[in-house]
Amino acid sequence: MYLPDPSRAARTHAGSVEAFEAMLRRSREEIRELALAASTAREQEKSRVARELHDELGQALTAFKIDWTAIDRRRRADMQKLESMQQYAYTKGCRRGFVLRYFGDPAARTTCGGCDNCLDVRVDVEAGAAPSLRGQSKSKRGATPKREIAPEDMPVLSGADEALLARLRDLRRNIAREDQVPAYVVFPDRTLAEMAVKKPTNAASLGKIRGVGPVKLDKYGERFLEVLRSVDETEAA
């Protein structure tokens, strides 16, 4: 009976294992080389695409001509506008006159009697200081500021007009107290004086009075018209 040689079988098995391991090593090296080649190819492709995009972008930019002179001229004009806005914000003169002069309006005057500077209620804010009302003591800050109206702006009133103006001022004072606002916010003195002179009796004619806009006409118009109509009723009686 034939019996295999154990030592020979062991040597054969060992040789097969070594051959298999050698094959695995070669496979790993081949896989590493393939991965390196693929990585190199990807980097080369990225570089190629980047160069093409750079060239295309450069061609697109050179296709448009940039007028640096026009850009600088626009910048200077914008800076002048900004400076004008700053001058308007910090001016101590009439703001309405400032705006009218800016647009070349010949109606510009030294005072309008309606802006914060003309009403002497301009708020001065200094670095590190709290806002304060210029021209008013602490005890009078809650009071209605005294207005200065240019003589050429003020309508000429008769004795009867003065009496009507006093009634209109009383109504304005009551409304200002109700709304908790200064009286001039309701209507300025010049507007009340024109009401007293022209005596409008309907919303359309009241809306033509200087200083009576759509919002104030809707909010206060009817109450002032009641006072104005009462004058006509008294005269008719």
C-alpha positions, 0 to 999 in steps of 0.5 A: 500500500502506497503512503504519501511522504508527509515531509514532501506534502508539507514542502509542496504546501509551503511552496504554494503559500509562498507563491500565493503571497508573492501574487498578492504582493504583485497585485497590491503593487499594481493596484498602487501604481494604478491609483497613482496613475489615476490621481496624476491624471485627475490633477492634470485634467484639473490643471487643463480645465483651470487653464482653459477657464482662465483663458476664457475669463481673460478673453471675456474681460478684455472684450469689455472696455472700462472707462476709468475716467467716467467712473472717477467722474461719477465718484466725484459727483457722488461725493459732492452729493454726500457732502451736500447731504452732510451740510443739510444735516448739520446746517444751522440755517433754514432747512427749507431754504437750503433745499430750495437753493440746492435745486435752484428755486428762486423761492428760497428764503432765509427762514420758513417758520416751519423747520427745526432750525427756524422753530429753534427746536434743533437737536444738537448731539455732541460726542458723549452727550445726550440730545438737548433742545437748543434754545430751551431750558429744562423747565420749558422743554415740554412747552410749545416753542415760540415761532418766528415767521418772516413778515412777507410770509404772514397774511395781513389780518383784520380785527375780525381775522385776529379774533378768528385766529385766536379761536383757531389757536385755541382749537390747535392747542386742544388738539395738540394736548390730546395728541401730545405733540407740539402745537406747530405739528398740528398746523403752523401759525402761518397756516392758521392765519391764512385760514382766518383770512380766507375762511374756507368752508369746505374740505376742497378750499381748506386743502388749498391753504398752505400747510394743509396736506391730505393727511392733516386735512383728513385728520384735523380738517373737519374740526377746523372747518366747524370753527370757520363755518361758525363765523359765517353763521354768526355773520349771517345772523 
